[in-house]
Amino acid sequence: MIESKDLLHWIDQDLTLLEKLFDRMPDVMFFLKDTDGRYVSVNNTLVRHTGRHSKEEVVGLTADELFPITSSSITAQDISVIQTGKDIVDALRLFRSADGTKQWCLSSKFGIFDQDKKARGLVGISRILARPDEKHLGYKRLLEFSRLVHSNVGQPLMISDIAEQVNLSMDTLQRLTREVFQLSPKQILMKARIEKACELLESTSKSITDIATECGYSDHSAFSRQFRAALHCTPQQYRLSVRGSPA
């Protein structure tokens, strides 16, 4: 009988096994990075979204080099996870594929450490959000919740108030949004606000402060923090990048 530790050792010796596994998951971007944040192993889904043609073109680069719209914060975040050991679990992110398509994903990153607790790198996945499950029994119950969130995105919304308006308890709302949208109610609100902000940054010349207010943020700094957390760039950097100007 083969011991489990022997199987794990063989997997450790052949990274292509992990790549083959994640290559069968078209909605998941898999990555393994070294201590400098450079890709060591990736799956085909990640390669496709970067616009490159092969894994060999990706390995050795950083996320900042592959996704130039962002600032340096992706690599800085990677190195922070590696150095501190503080994992990132299901962080809501918005990125642009090579064809310009906007993609929302839930990103998770975990530091890799040896038996002496020395940092060796990072492993993670980004799960691209699929369309909501319209066949789910709770889908119709969430339509009014979603409508109220989007139609009142500029207001200082309280999730509990909207839940009350649609006759859902917070526990039920949390469960249904996870099952149907793969997101928490708070993440749904954040997603709606960031999407509105991107639309205004792309199509208007309104100031960042005015856009923050129109998207329901009480101050410019709070808006910038959440925008940067979602897109790894500032609102101004995003505006310049989509309009073809150098940031």
Backbone as CSV, one residue per row, in Angstrom:
resi,resn,N_x,N_y,N_z,CA_x,CA_y,CA_z,C_x,C_y,C_z
1,MET,0.843,-1.205,0.000,0.000,0.000,0.000,0.879,1.255,0.000
2,ILE,0.574,2.207,-0.882,1.355,3.427,-0.972,0.896,4.410,0.096
3,GLU,1.828,4.940,0.864,1.482,5.900,1.899,1.189,7.266,1.292
4,SER,0.322,7.995,1.984,-0.096,9.297,1.473,1.087,10.239,1.320
5,LYS,2.080,10.152,2.221,3.228,11.049,2.133,4.037,10.797,0.865
6,ASP,4.042,9.531,0.405,4.760,9.214,-0.831,4.051,9.829,-2.035
7,LEU,2.707,9.776,-2.033,1.952,10.376,-3.116,2.182,11.889,-3.154
8,LEU,2.157,12.523,-2.004,2.379,13.960,-1.935,3.786,14.311,-2.415
9,HIS,4.757,13.458,-2.112,6.123,13.690,-2.556,6.208,13.649,-4.076
10,TRP,5.514,12.684,-4.685,5.552,12.581,-6.143,4.886,13.790,-6.797
11,ILE,3.772,14.241,-6.221,3.116,15.443,-6.747,4.049,16.637,-6.622
12,ASP,4.747,16.714,-5.508,5.676,17.824,-5.272,6.804,17.820,-6.297
13,GLN,7.181,16.642,-6.765,8.276,16.529,-7.712,7.849,16.784,-9.157
14,ASP,6.539,16.841,-9.390,6.044,17.003,-10.758,4.915,18.033,-10.777
15,LEU,5.270,19.310,-10.959,4.284,20.379,-10.946,3.297,20.265,-12.098
16,THR,3.666,19.552,-13.146,2.758,19.428,-14.298,1.475,18.698,-13.907
17,LEU,1.506,17.888,-12.841,0.295,17.215,-12.391,-0.735,18.235,-11.917
18,LEU,-0.272,19.246,-11.168,-1.179,20.300,-10.726,-1.690,21.108,-11.915
19,GLU,-0.799,21.396,-12.853,-1.211,22.144,-14.035,-2.273,21.374,-14.820
20,LYS,-2.080,20.071,-14.979,-3.047,19.256,-15.702,-4.402,19.286,-15.012
21,LEU,-4.373,19.236,-13.678,-5.619,19.268,-12.911,-6.353,20.590,-13.128
22,PHE,-5.629,21.718,-12.971,-6.276,23.023,-13.101,-6.552,23.395,-14.556
23,ASP,-5.885,22.744,-15.494,-6.207,22.974,-16.901,-7.609,22.478,-17.238
24,ARG,-8.167,21.614,-16.392,-9.522,21.111,-16.603,-10.559,22.020,-15.965
25,MET,-10.134,23.150,-15.426,-11.050,24.092,-14.771,-11.010,25.417,-15.527
26,PRO,-11.849,25.579,-16.532,-11.785,26.761,-17.405,-12.139,28.078,-16.721
27,ASP,-12.758,28.028,-15.557,-13.132,29.256,-14.863,-12.242,29.551,-13.655
28,VAL,-11.120,28.853,-13.582,-10.190,29.043,-12.462,-8.798,29.347,-12.999
29,MET,-8.207,30.453,-12.544,-6.812,30.760,-12.866,-5.941,30.278,-11.716
30,PHE,-5.053,29.353,-12.015,-4.148,28.778,-11.006,-2.756,29.347,-11.196
31,PHE,-2.065,29.626,-10.080,-0.702,30.137,-10.184,0.138,29.736,-8.974
32,LEU,1.398,29.515,-9.256,2.415,29.269,-8.244,3.527,30.266,-8.505
33,LYS,3.949,30.994,-7.457,4.941,32.048,-7.635,6.115,31.861,-6.679
34,ASP,7.274,32.401,-7.093,8.439,32.341,-6.208,8.411,33.513,-5.241
35,THR,9.463,33.673,-4.458,9.485,34.704,-3.420,9.570,36.122,-3.977
36,ASP,9.838,36.248,-5.269,9.847,37.570,-5.911,8.526,37.856,-6.625
37,GLY,7.553,36.964,-6.467,6.259,37.156,-7.112,6.243,36.776,-8.572
38,ARG,7.250,36.015,-9.032,7.297,35.610,-10.439,6.637,34.242,-10.616
39,TYR,5.888,34.121,-11.714,5.165,32.869,-11.973,6.141,31.711,-12.185
40,VAL,5.865,30.611,-11.494,6.633,29.382,-11.646,5.800,28.332,-12.374
41,SER,4.497,28.338,-12.095,3.592,27.382,-12.716,2.218,28.042,-12.857
42,VAL,1.573,27.842,-14.003,0.252,28.421,-14.260,-0.580,27.424,-15.056
43,ASN,-1.889,27.689,-15.124,-2.725,26.848,-15.975,-3.131,27.601,-17.234
44,ASN,-3.784,26.903,-18.136,-4.121,27.491,-19.433,-5.110,28.649,-19.325
45,THR,-5.975,28.612,-18.318,-6.950,29.692,-18.155,-6.250,31.012,-17.891
46,LEU,-5.239,31.003,-17.040,-4.494,32.233,-16.764,-3.782,32.720,-18.025
47,VAL,-3.179,31.794,-18.747,-2.480,32.167,-19.988,-3.446,32.832,-20.960
48,ARG,-4.638,32.274,-21.095,-5.615,32.822,-22.037,-5.994,34.255,-21.690
49,HIS,-6.182,34.547,-20.423,-6.609,35.883,-20.031,-5.481,36.912,-20.134
50,THR,-4.245,36.461,-20.197,-3.141,37.409,-20.360,-2.904,37.766,-21.824
51,GLY,-3.474,36.978,-22.741,-3.249,37.227,-24.158,-1.988,36.573,-24.688
52,ARG,-1.269,35.855,-23.817,-0.085,35.145,-24.293,-0.518,33.830,-24.946
53,HIS,0.442,33.172,-25.595,0.112,31.974,-26.355,0.541,30.669,-25.681
54,SER,1.378,30.751,-24.681,1.853,29.532,-24.035,2.252,29.819,-22.599
55,LYS,2.357,28.770,-21.822,2.778,28.910,-20.431,4.215,29.422,-20.353
56,GLU,5.018,29.031,-21.327,6.422,29.450,-21.340,6.554,30.968,-21.435
57,GLU,5.588,31.626,-22.069,5.617,33.084,-22.194,5.232,33.783,-20.896
58,VAL,4.612,33.048,-19.987,4.151,33.615,-18.718,5.126,33.351,-17.583
59,VAL,5.655,32.138,-17.532,6.573,31.757,-16.462,7.785,32.691,-16.446
60,GLY,8.106,33.184,-15.255,9.234,34.095,-15.086,8.828,35.553,-14.997
61,LEU,7.580,35.857,-15.369,7.084,37.224,-15.285,6.298,37.441,-13.998
62,THR,6.048,38.706,-13.659,5.190,39.030,-12.525,3.810,39.413,-13.044
63,ALA,2.846,39.482,-12.136,1.495,39.894,-12.529,1.488,41.316,-13.062
64,ASP,2.344,42.171,-12.511,2.402,43.557,-12.978,2.847,43.645,-14.430
65,GLU,3.707,42.730,-14.846,4.178,42.717,-16.229,3.123,42.162,-17.179
66,LEU,2.267,41.289,-16.670,1.242,40.675,-17.507,-0.034,41.502,-17.576
67,PHE,-0.322,42.247,-16.519,-1.528,43.064,-16.462,-1.113,44.518,-16.263
68,PRO,-0.683,45.192,-17.328,-0.082,46.520,-17.226,-1.021,47.626,-16.773
69,ILE,-2.334,47.404,-16.769,-3.255,48.441,-16.303,-3.071,48.685,-14.815
70,THR,-2.641,47.672,-14.096,-2.495,47.800,-12.651,-1.232,48.570,-12.298
71,SER,-1.169,48.972,-11.052,0.066,49.563,-10.536,0.896,48.422,-9.947
72,SER,1.896,48.749,-9.152,2.799,47.713,-8.640,2.224,46.951,-7.453
73,SER,0.962,47.195,-7.127,0.434,46.637,-5.884,0.175,45.136,-5.930
74,ILE,0.053,44.518,-7.108,-0.160,43.071,-7.145,1.083,42.350,-6.635
75,THR,2.236,42.699,-7.175,3.471,42.075,-6.714,3.733,42.420,-5.257
76,ALA,3.460,43.659,-4.869,3.641,44.056,-3.474,2.740,43.226,-2.561
77,GLN,1.511,42.970,-3.014,0.598,42.141,-2.228,1.111,40.703,-2.130
78,ASP,1.598,40.162,-3.259,2.150,38.805,-3.265,3.279,38.675,-2.245
79,ILE,4.201,39.615,-2.286,5.356,39.561,-1.392,4.920,39.719,0.063
80,SER,3.873,40.531,0.297,3.360,40.685,1.660,2.806,39.367,2.184
81,VAL,2.066,38.637,1.344,1.532,37.333,1.747,2.678,36.369,2.057
82,ILE,3.704,36.393,1.221,4.848,35.500,1.408,5.613,35.832,2.685
83,GLN,5.818,37.100,2.945,6.628,37.507,4.092,5.880,37.429,5.418
84,THR,4.588,37.726,5.396,3.828,37.763,6.650,3.080,36.473,6.953
85,GLY,2.818,35.675,5.919,2.042,34.464,6.123,0.559,34.721,6.285
86,LYS,0.110,35.953,6.019,-1.304,36.289,6.121,-2.006,35.975,4.800
87,ASP,-2.814,34.936,4.815,-3.491,34.486,3.604,-4.561,35.483,3.157
88,ILE,-4.874,35.438,1.881,-5.993,36.187,1.309,-7.002,35.162,0.811
89,VAL,-8.245,35.287,1.264,-9.263,34.294,0.924,-10.483,34.975,0.301
90,ASP,-10.789,34.590,-0.925,-11.984,35.059,-1.644,-12.113,36.584,-1.670
91,ALA,-11.022,37.256,-2.000,-11.068,38.709,-2.176,-11.677,39.022,-3.544
92,LEU,-12.653,39.918,-3.567,-13.332,40.251,-4.816,-12.462,41.185,-5.640
93,ARG,-12.147,40.778,-6.881,-11.271,41.547,-7.754,-11.927,41.748,-9.125
94,LEU,-11.562,42.849,-9.769,-11.985,43.120,-11.142,-10.738,43.314,-11.989
95,PHE,-10.637,42.566,-13.082,-9.482,42.716,-13.964,-9.954,42.709,-15.408
96,ARG,-9.063,43.138,-16.293,-9.359,43.127,-17.729,-8.567,42.018,-18.401
97,SER,-9.268,41.201,-19.186,-8.586,40.194,-19.990,-7.860,40.880,-21.132
98,ALA,-7.058,40.128,-21.847,-6.278,40.697,-22.948,-7.164,41.309,-24.021
99,ASP,-8.403,40.806,-24.167,-9.307,41.346,-25.186,-10.095,42.550,-24.686
100,GLY,-9.797,42.990,-23.454,-10.465,44.164,-22.907,-11.706,43.855,-22.092
101,THR,-12.101,42.596,-22.047,-13.287,42.206,-21.299,-13.051,42.327,-19.789
102,LYS,-14.011,42.910,-19.091,-13.912,42.999,-17.638,-14.339,41.673,-17.022
103,GLN,-13.577,41.224,-16.046,-13.863,39.951,-15.392,-13.801,40.136,-13.878
104,TRP,-14.852,39.704,-13.199,-14.832,39.676,-11.735,-14.389,38.289,-11.284
105,CYS,-13.603,38.258,-10.244,-13.151,36.964,-9.725,-13.001,37.038,-8.206
106,LEU,-12.941,35.875,-7.592,-12.645,35.752,-6.171,-11.242,35.177,-6.062
107,SER,-10.331,35.967,-5.515,-8.913,35.591,-5.492,-8.488,35.133,-4.104
108,SER,-7.745,34.032,-4.068,-7.191,33.508,-2.816,-5.713,33.221,-2.995
109,LYS,-4.914,33.624,-2.005,-3.466,33.429,-2.055,-2.965,32.891,-0.715
110,PHE,-2.046,31.922,-0.779,-1.521,31.293,0.433,0.003,31.184,0.331
111,GLY,0.678,31.628,1.379,2.128,31.529,1.409,2.593,30.089,1.554
112,ILE,3.760,29.789,0.985,4.358,28.449,1.093,5.611,28.558,1.963
113,PHE,5.699,27.714,2.978,6.822,27.761,3.917,7.380,26.361,4.121
114,ASP,8.717,26.267,4.300,9.333,24.964,4.526,9.236,24.583,5.992
115,GLN,9.834,23.465,6.355,9.732,22.968,7.729,10.399,23.892,8.737
116,ASP,11.278,24.769,8.262,11.913,25.736,9.149,11.183,27.087,9.124
117,LYS,9.993,27.098,8.535,9.155,28.288,8.425,9.781,29.387,7.562
118,LYS,10.656,28.969,6.672,11.234,29.917,5.730,10.341,30.026,4.503
119,ALA,10.088,31.259,4.067,9.203,31.480,2.927,9.788,30.903,1.653
120,ARG,8.948,30.198,0.898,9.388,29.588,-0.352,8.603,30.070,-1.570
121,GLY,7.491,30.735,-1.339,6.705,31.211,-2.469,5.248,31.361,-2.108
122,LEU,4.423,31.262,-3.113,2.990,31.514,-2.952,2.216,30.662,-3.939
123,VAL,1.049,30.191,-3.521,0.158,29.459,-4.409,-1.225,30.079,-4.295
124,GLY,-1.954,30.091,-5.398,-3.273,30.698,-5.329,-4.139,30.375,-6.528
125,ILE,-5.386,30.781,-6.405,-6.334,30.652,-7.511,-7.198,31.909,-7.565
126,SER,-7.693,32.203,-8.742,-8.698,33.248,-8.912,-9.871,32.600,-9.636
127,ARG,-10.999,32.525,-8.948,-12.201,31.897,-9.527,-13.037,32.956,-10.228
128,ILE,-13.144,32.856,-11.534,-13.921,33.815,-12.310,-15.402,33.603,-12.032
129,LEU,-16.089,34.678,-11.677,-17.500,34.564,-11.319,-18.338,34.206,-12.540
130,ALA,-19.142,33.186,-12.375,-20.037,32.769,-13.445,-21.336,33.575,-13.357
131,ARG,-22.179,33.445,-14.364,-23.492,34.071,-14.310,-24.277,33.484,-13.146
132,PRO,-25.161,34.270,-12.527,-25.948,33.736,-11.413,-26.780,32.541,-11.839
133,ASP,-26.996,31.643,-10.910,-27.753,30.426,-11.182,-29.252,30.746,-11.221
134,GLU,-29.769,30.994,-12.425,-31.162,31.388,-12.571,-32.127,30.239,-12.271
135,LYS,-31.641,29.009,-12.238,-32.492,27.864,-11.934,-32.623,27.635,-10.429
136,HIS,-31.802,28.324,-9.655,-31.863,28.182,-8.204,-33.200,28.725,-7.696
137,LEU,-33.783,28.037,-6.733,-35.086,28.440,-6.211,-35.054,29.837,-5.584
138,GLY,-33.880,30.265,-5.130,-33.777,31.570,-4.488,-33.488,32.705,-5.451
139,TYR,-33.302,32.394,-6.739,-32.922,33.440,-7.697,-33.971,34.548,-7.775
140,LYS,-35.230,34.160,-7.929,-36.285,35.163,-8.044,-36.430,35.973,-6.767
141,ARG,-36.139,35.351,-5.621,-36.249,36.071,-4.349,-35.166,37.144,-4.232
142,LEU,-34.094,36.989,-5.001,-32.987,37.947,-4.933,-33.057,39.019,-6.011
143,LEU,-33.964,38.886,-6.957,-34.062,39.868,-8.030,-34.377,41.257,-7.488
144,GLU,-35.313,41.344,-6.550,-35.682,42.639,-5.989,-34.544,43.205,-5.146
145,PHE,-33.847,42.329,-4.416,-32.683,42.775,-3.642,-31.637,43.365,-4.572
146,SER,-31.336,42.667,-5.658,-30.337,43.146,-6.608,-30.781,44.457,-7.255
147,ARG,-32.061,44.567,-7.588,-32.572,45.795,-8.206,-32.427,46.981,-7.267
148,LEU,-32.753,46.784,-5.997,-32.661,47.870,-5.024,-31.211,48.301,-4.807
149,VAL,-30.294,47.338,-4.789,-28.875,47.669,-4.626,-28.406,48.541,-5.782
150,HIS,-28.693,48.133,-7.003,-28.205,48.860,-8.182,-28.900,50.208,-8.371
151,SER,-30.181,50.292,-8.040,-30.900,51.552,-8.234,-30.592,52.571,-7.143
152,ASN,-30.013,52.120,-6.021,-29.704,53.028,-4.919,-28.212,53.043,-4.600
153,VAL,-27.381,52.734,-5.607,-25.955,52.564,-5.375,-25.295,53.841,-4.860
154,GLY,-25.896,54.998,-5.132,-25.316,56.256,-4.682,-25.702,56.647,-3.276
155,GLN,-26.536,55.829,-2.638,-26.994,56.138,-1.289,-26.158,55.390,-0.248
156,PRO,-26.107,55.904,0.990,-25.393,55.195,2.070,-26.199,53.982,2.537
157,LEU,-26.181,52.935,1.750,-27.052,51.781,1.969,-26.641,50.939,3.176
158,MET,-27.655,50.411,3.842,-27.460,49.406,4.874,-28.069,48.116,4.352
159,ILE,-27.267,47.072,4.269,-27.743,45.791,3.746,-28.949,45.301,4.540
160,SER,-28.918,45.510,5.852,-30.023,45.042,6.691,-31.338,45.730,6.332
161,ASP,-31.269,47.006,5.926,-32.482,47.736,5.542,-33.071,47.162,4.250
162,ILE,-32.195,46.862,3.288,-32.685,46.293,2.029,-33.256,44.904,2.271
163,ALA,-32.606,44.116,3.127,-33.109,42.778,3.452,-34.515,42.862,4.034
164,GLU,-34.721,43.851,4.886,-36.042,44.035,5.486,-37.076,44.400,4.426
165,GLN,-36.676,45.235,3.468,-37.602,45.647,2.406,-38.045,44.471,1.543
166,VAL,-37.169,43.495,1.357,-37.511,42.343,0.509,-37.932,41.133,1.335
167,ASN,-38.172,41.374,2.628,-38.694,40.328,3.527,-37.778,39.119,3.637
168,LEU,-36.482,39.384,3.775,-35.512,38.315,3.980,-34.723,38.584,5.253
169,SER,-34.514,37.548,6.050,-33.649,37.703,7.209,-32.208,37.803,6.727
170,MET,-31.323,38.350,7.547,-29.932,38.460,7.141,-29.310,37.090,6.911
171,ASP,-29.663,36.117,7.743,-29.118,34.765,7.567,-29.547,34.167,6.234
172,THR,-30.830,34.348,5.888,-31.343,33.816,4.625,-30.712,34.540,3.440
173,LEU,-30.584,35.865,3.563,-29.976,36.648,2.492,-28.534,36.216,2.260
174,GLN,-27.774,36.045,3.339,-26.385,35.607,3.222,-26.299,34.262,2.519
175,ARG,-27.161,33.345,2.899,-27.117,32.003,2.314,-27.480,32.040,0.830
176,LEU,-28.538,32.782,0.478,-28.986,32.805,-0.906,-27.989,33.501,-1.832
177,THR,-27.414,34.626,-1.389,-26.460,35.312,-2.269,-25.210,34.465,-2.502
178,ARG,-24.792,33.707,-1.494,-23.655,32.800,-1.675,-23.983,31.715,-2.678
179,GLU,-25.183,31.151,-2.574,-25.565,30.040,-3.441,-25.827,30.496,-4.879
180,VAL,-26.434,31.673,-5.053,-26.834,32.126,-6.385,-25.746,32.946,-7.068
181,PHE,-25.134,33.890,-6.320,-24.156,34.805,-6.913,-22.707,34.494,-6.532
182,GLN,-22.505,33.559,-5.608,-21.177,33.207,-5.094,-20.546,34.352,-4.302
183,LEU,-21.361,35.303,-3.859,-20.877,36.481,-3.162,-21.703,36.730,-1.905
184,SER,-21.114,37.481,-0.983,-21.865,37.940,0.177,-22.671,39.171,-0.221
185,PRO,-23.704,39.548,0.532,-24.446,40.777,0.222,-23.535,42.003,0.172
186,LYS,-22.569,42.074,1.074,-21.632,43.202,1.092,-20.806,43.239,-0.190
187,GLN,-20.381,42.082,-0.683,-19.608,42.032,-1.928,-20.468,42.425,-3.130
188,ILE,-21.749,42.084,-3.100,-22.653,42.477,-4.186,-22.771,43.998,-4.244
189,LEU,-22.867,44.632,-3.082,-22.934,46.098,-3.026,-21.627,46.716,-3.520
190,MET,-20.501,46.176,-3.074,-19.202,46.687,-3.520,-19.061,46.541,-5.034
191,LYS,-19.460,45.400,-5.561,-19.377,45.139,-7.007,-20.199,46.164,-7.783
192,ALA,-21.410,46.450,-7.324,-22.273,47.418,-7.990,-21.657,48.810,-7.975
193,ARG,-21.057,49.195,-6.846,-20.456,50.523,-6.729,-19.214,50.656,-7.621
194,ILE,-18.389,49.637,-7.644,-17.173,49.700,-8.455,-17.513,49.703,-9.941
195,GLU,-18.513,48.917,-10.338,-18.936,48.904,-11.740,-19.446,50.280,-12.159
196,LYS,-20.214,50.929,-11.279,-20.705,52.275,-11.568,-19.549,53.256,-11.669
197,ALA,-18.581,53.130,-10.773,-17.413,54.010,-10.796,-16.629,53.841,-12.093
198,CYS,-16.432,52.603,-12.529,-15.709,52.348,-13.781,-16.445,52.979,-14.962
199,GLU,-17.754,52.850,-14.965,-18.556,53.438,-16.044,-18.372,54.959,-16.091
200,LEU,-18.395,55.612,-14.927,-18.248,57.067,-14.881,-16.822,57.497,-15.235
201,LEU,-15.834,56.734,-14.806,-14.446,57.058,-15.130,-14.187,56.926,-16.624
202,GLU,-14.850,55.971,-17.260,-14.649,55.731,-18.691,-15.390,56.748,-19.559
203,SER,-16.573,57.155,-19.128,-17.453,57.910,-20.024,-17.646,59.377,-19.669
204,THR,-17.143,59.825,-18.509,-17.334,61.223,-18.121,-16.002,61.843,-17.710
205,SER,-16.036,63.160,-17.525,-14.864,63.879,-17.033,-15.085,64.367,-15.601
206,LYS,-16.022,63.750,-14.913,-16.307,64.142,-13.530,-15.085,63.912,-12.655
207,SER,-14.954,64.727,-11.624,-13.823,64.583,-10.709,-13.950,63.281,-9.922
208,ILE,-12.828,62.797,-9.410,-12.833,61.570,-8.612,-13.712,61.738,-7.380
209,THR,-13.678,62.928,-6.788,-14.500,63.194,-5.602,-15.984,63.093,-5.932
210,ASP,-16.390,63.680,-7.069,-17.800,63.620,-7.469,-18.222,62.189,-7.774
211,ILE,-17.342,61.429,-8.400,-17.653,60.033,-8.710,-17.798,59.220,-7.426
212,ALA,-16.923,59.488,-6.472,-17.011,58.798,-5.182,-18.371,59.034,-4.541
213,THR,-18.811,60.280,-4.539,-20.107,60.621,-3.950,-21.249,59.953,-4.697
214,GLU,-21.170,59.971,-6.023,-22.228,59.394,-6.852,-22.318,57.881,-6.692
215,CYS,-21.238,57.268,-6.233,-21.214,55.811,-6.053,-21.424,55.402,-4.596
216,GLY,-21.801,56.368,-3.754,-22.188,56.029,-2.391,-21.090,56.055,-1.359
217,TYR,-19.919,56.639,-1.700,-18.816,56.705,-0.740,-18.833,58.057,-0.029
218,SER,-18.606,58.025,1.257,-18.692,59.239,2.064,-17.503,60.162,1.864
219,ASP,-16.366,59.603,1.450,-15.203,60.461,1.205,-14.319,59.855,0.115
220,HIS,-13.484,60.710,-0.437,-12.611,60.337,-1.552,-11.656,59.209,-1.173
221,SER,-11.088,59.263,0.014,-10.087,58.272,0.418,-10.695,56.880,0.571
222,ALA,-11.918,56.809,1.109,-12.578,55.508,1.264,-12.847,54.886,-0.102
223,PHE,-13.276,55.721,-1.040,-13.518,55.251,-2.407,-12.233,54.743,-3.041
224,SER,-11.155,55.512,-2.922,-9.879,55.135,-3.534,-9.347,53.831,-2.957
225,ARG,-9.500,53.636,-1.647,-9.035,52.396,-1.009,-9.772,51.184,-1.564
226,GLN,-11.099,51.287,-1.651,-11.869,50.144,-2.124,-11.662,49.905,-3.618
227,PHE,-11.524,50.983,-4.380,-11.262,50.848,-5.813,-9.918,50.164,-6.037
228,ARG,-8.913,50.597,-5.292,-7.583,50.008,-5.433,-7.586,48.541,-4.990
229,ALA,-8.364,48.228,-3.961,-8.450,46.841,-3.500,-9.060,45.949,-4.577
230,ALA,-9.992,46.487,-5.340,-10.673,45.692,-6.358,-9.888,45.597,-7.656
231,LEU,-9.193,46.682,-8.047,-8.549,46.714,-9.355,-7.025,46.826,-9.309
232,HIS,-6.448,46.948,-8.128,-4.996,47.100,-7.999,-4.484,48.338,-8.717
233,CYS,-5.289,49.363,-8.803,-4.854,50.649,-9.342,-5.777,51.730,-8.799
234,THR,-5.353,52.968,-8.880,-6.172,54.072,-8.400,-7.232,54.435,-9.439
235,PRO,-8.279,55.150,-9.049,-9.272,55.596,-10.039,-8.641,56.401,-11.174
236,GLN,-7.702,57.268,-10.848,-7.060,58.082,-11.878,-6.236,57.218,-12.834
237,GLN,-5.506,56.239,-12.314,-4.735,55.341,-13.173,-5.668,54.559,-14.098
238,TYR,-6.808,54.155,-13.570,-7.785,53.426,-14.396,-8.296,54.310,-15.515
239,ARG,-8.665,55.539,-15.176,-9.178,56.480,-16.188,-8.156,56.695,-17.301
240,LEU,-6.906,56.898,-16.931,-5.864,57.128,-17.932,-5.651,55.890,-18.806
241,SER,-5.700,54.717,-18.196,-5.408,53.499,-18.949,-6.496,53.198,-19.971
242,VAL,-7.771,53.377,-19.604,-8.848,53.047,-20.544,-8.986,54.102,-21.629
243,ARG,-8.431,55.284,-21.397,-8.489,56.324,-22.429,-7.222,56.366,-23.274
244,GLY,-6.334,55.395,-23.023,-5.151,55.284,-23.862,-4.058,56.264,-23.554
245,SER,-4.097,56.912,-22.366,-3.044,57.847,-21.987,-2.083,57.174,-21.030
246,PRO,-0.809,57.543,-21.061,0.151,56.933,-20.145,-0.130,57.343,-18.718
247,ALA,-0.107,56.380,-17.795,-0.368,56.663,-16.392,0.879,57.245,-15.746
